[in-house]
Amino acid sequence: MTEQQRKAVDILNRLRETHINRITEFVVENEDEMMEQAQGETGFFNTEELGEMAEKLRQLMLILEGYRSAVQEEQPPQQVTAPEVTFPLWAELVRAGEWERATYALAYLFQCHVPLAAACMDWFCKCLDSGQPMFSRVLELREAVNKEPGIAIRLLHECFGLAGEPAVHVLHSLQGTA
């Protein structure tokens, strides 16, 4: 991420916090009127202003999430370059706890977007944390990719939570690198 992109993310984060603070102040200041209306008492509270503030916050959060994702996908970490990305490297990164680099390496291996690779990493790590022999399952996957595609699809689900079209896409990607 460039310095200018970091600055943009920082500005968007500050805007989000400002909107959250405005909503908080508004709710606290109007608590009595809101409670009276909610309880069916005579109080009248116009919810339009609160709704507009909430909608602006929702839109800002979508923009921030989308921008952050796009900027992160544009630039892989400097330490992982395309020619050196392999499953053994990915496994070393996971074992070393270098989650971000491992996620980018997996995105490269799977030829997918970073958010999908991050979801695959989450699945893999949860299985690993539960004591399952995940690294040996990945070795089985690598062996099955070109020999037994049906087993490879099952292993993509077991190891990374992939199913359906994403699993088929990853299988095709791996068939060229396994």
C-alpha positions as CSV (number, residue, x, y, z in Angstrom):
1,M,0.0,0.0,0.0
2,T,1.4,3.4,-0.9
3,E,1.7,6.2,1.5
4,Q,-1.2,8.1,-0.2
5,Q,-3.3,4.9,0.0
6,R,-2.5,4.6,3.7
7,K,-3.5,8.2,4.2
8,A,-6.8,7.6,2.4
9,V,-7.6,4.6,4.6
10,D,-6.7,6.7,7.7
11,I,-9.1,9.5,6.6
12,L,-11.9,7.0,5.9
13,N,-11.3,5.5,9.4
14,R,-11.5,8.9,11.0
15,L,-14.7,9.7,9.1
16,R,-16.2,6.4,10.4
17,E,-15.3,7.3,14.0
18,T,-16.8,10.8,13.5
19,H,-20.0,9.3,12.3
20,I,-20.1,6.8,15.2
21,N,-19.5,9.6,17.7
22,R,-22.3,11.7,16.1
23,I,-24.8,8.8,16.3
24,T,-23.8,8.1,19.9
25,E,-24.2,11.7,21.0
26,F,-27.6,11.9,19.2
27,V,-28.9,8.8,20.8
28,V,-27.8,9.8,24.3
29,E,-29.2,13.3,23.9
30,N,-32.6,12.0,22.7
31,E,-32.9,9.0,25.0
32,D,-36.0,10.3,26.8
33,E,-37.9,11.1,23.7
34,M,-36.9,7.8,22.0
35,M,-38.0,5.8,25.1
36,E,-41.3,7.5,25.4
37,Q,-42.1,6.9,21.7
38,A,-40.9,3.2,22.0
39,Q,-43.2,2.7,25.0
40,G,-46.2,4.2,23.2
41,E,-46.3,7.3,25.4
42,T,-47.0,10.8,24.2
43,G,-43.4,11.6,23.2
44,F,-42.7,12.2,19.6
45,F,-39.3,11.4,18.2
46,N,-38.4,11.9,14.5
47,T,-36.3,8.9,13.5
48,E,-35.4,10.3,10.0
49,E,-32.3,12.1,11.2
50,L,-31.0,9.0,13.1
51,G,-31.8,6.9,10.0
52,E,-29.9,9.2,7.7
53,M,-26.8,9.2,10.0
54,A,-26.9,5.4,10.2
55,E,-27.2,5.1,6.4
56,K,-24.2,7.4,5.9
57,L,-22.2,5.3,8.3
58,R,-23.2,2.1,6.6
59,Q,-22.2,3.5,3.2
60,L,-18.9,4.8,4.5
61,M,-18.1,1.3,6.0
62,L,-18.8,-0.3,2.7
63,I,-16.6,2.2,0.9
64,L,-13.8,1.6,3.5
65,E,-14.0,-2.2,3.3
66,G,-14.0,-2.1,-0.5
67,Y,-11.2,0.3,-0.8
68,R,-9.1,-1.5,1.8
69,S,-9.6,-4.8,0.0
70,A,-8.8,-3.3,-3.5
71,V,-5.6,-1.6,-2.3
72,Q,-4.4,-4.7,-0.5
73,E,-5.0,-6.9,-3.6
74,E,-3.1,-4.5,-5.8
75,Q,0.2,-5.0,-4.0
76,P,1.5,-8.3,-2.7
77,P,4.1,-8.2,0.1
78,Q,7.5,-7.3,-1.1
79,Q,9.1,-10.5,0.5
80,V,7.0,-12.9,-1.6
81,T,7.6,-12.7,-5.3
82,A,5.8,-14.8,-7.8
83,P,8.6,-17.1,-8.9
84,E,9.4,-18.3,-5.4
85,V,5.8,-19.1,-4.2
86,T,5.3,-22.8,-3.6
87,F,3.4,-24.9,-1.2
88,P,6.5,-25.6,0.9
89,L,7.0,-21.8,1.2
90,W,3.4,-21.4,2.1
91,A,3.7,-24.1,4.8
92,E,6.8,-22.4,6.2
93,L,5.0,-19.1,6.4
94,V,2.0,-20.7,8.2
95,R,4.3,-22.5,10.7
96,A,6.1,-19.2,11.3
97,G,2.9,-17.4,12.0
98,E,3.3,-15.0,9.1
99,W,-0.4,-15.0,8.3
100,E,-0.4,-12.0,5.9
101,R,2.4,-13.4,3.8
102,A,0.9,-16.9,3.9
103,T,-2.4,-15.5,2.7
104,Y,-0.8,-13.7,-0.3
105,A,1.1,-16.8,-1.1
106,L,-2.1,-18.9,-1.0
107,A,-3.8,-16.3,-3.2
108,Y,-1.0,-16.7,-5.7
109,L,-1.1,-20.5,-5.6
110,F,-4.8,-20.6,-5.9
111,Q,-4.9,-17.7,-8.5
112,C,-7.7,-16.1,-6.5
113,H,-8.5,-12.8,-4.8
114,V,-7.0,-12.1,-1.4
115,P,-10.3,-12.2,0.5
116,L,-11.0,-15.7,-0.7
117,A,-7.4,-16.8,0.3
118,A,-7.9,-15.2,3.7
119,A,-11.1,-17.2,4.2
120,C,-9.2,-20.4,3.2
121,M,-6.4,-19.5,5.6
122,D,-9.0,-19.1,8.4
123,W,-10.5,-22.5,7.7
124,F,-7.1,-24.1,7.5
125,C,-5.9,-22.6,10.8
126,K,-9.1,-23.5,12.6
127,C,-8.7,-27.1,11.5
128,L,-5.0,-27.0,12.4
129,D,-5.8,-25.6,15.9
130,S,-8.3,-28.4,16.5
131,G,-5.4,-30.9,16.1
132,Q,-6.1,-32.2,12.6
133,P,-3.1,-33.2,10.6
134,M,-3.6,-30.4,8.0
135,F,-0.1,-30.3,6.5
136,S,-0.2,-34.0,5.6
137,R,-3.7,-33.4,4.1
138,V,-2.2,-30.6,2.0
139,L,0.5,-33.1,0.8
140,E,-2.3,-35.5,-0.1
141,L,-4.0,-32.7,-2.0
142,R,-0.9,-31.9,-4.0
143,E,-0.6,-35.5,-5.0
144,A,-4.3,-35.8,-5.9
145,V,-4.5,-32.7,-8.1
146,N,-3.4,-34.2,-11.4
147,K,-4.1,-37.9,-10.6
148,E,-7.5,-37.9,-8.8
149,P,-9.4,-34.6,-9.3
150,G,-12.5,-35.9,-7.3
151,I,-10.3,-36.5,-4.3
152,A,-8.6,-33.2,-4.8
153,I,-11.9,-31.4,-4.7
154,R,-12.8,-33.2,-1.5
155,L,-9.4,-32.3,0.0
156,L,-9.9,-28.6,-1.1
157,H,-13.0,-28.6,1.0
158,E,-11.5,-30.4,4.0
159,C,-8.3,-28.3,4.0
160,F,-9.6,-24.9,2.9
161,G,-13.4,-24.9,3.1
162,L,-13.7,-24.6,-0.7
163,A,-16.7,-26.1,-2.6
164,G,-18.4,-25.7,-5.9
165,E,-17.1,-23.3,-8.5
166,P,-14.3,-21.8,-6.3
167,A,-13.0,-25.3,-5.7
168,V,-13.0,-26.2,-9.4
169,H,-11.2,-22.9,-10.2
170,V,-8.5,-23.6,-7.6
171,L,-8.2,-27.2,-8.8
172,H,-7.6,-25.9,-12.4
173,S,-5.0,-23.4,-11.0
174,L,-3.2,-26.1,-9.1
175,Q,-3.1,-28.5,-12.0
176,G,-0.6,-26.2,-13.6
177,T,1.6,-25.9,-10.5
178,A,1.3,-29.1,-8.5
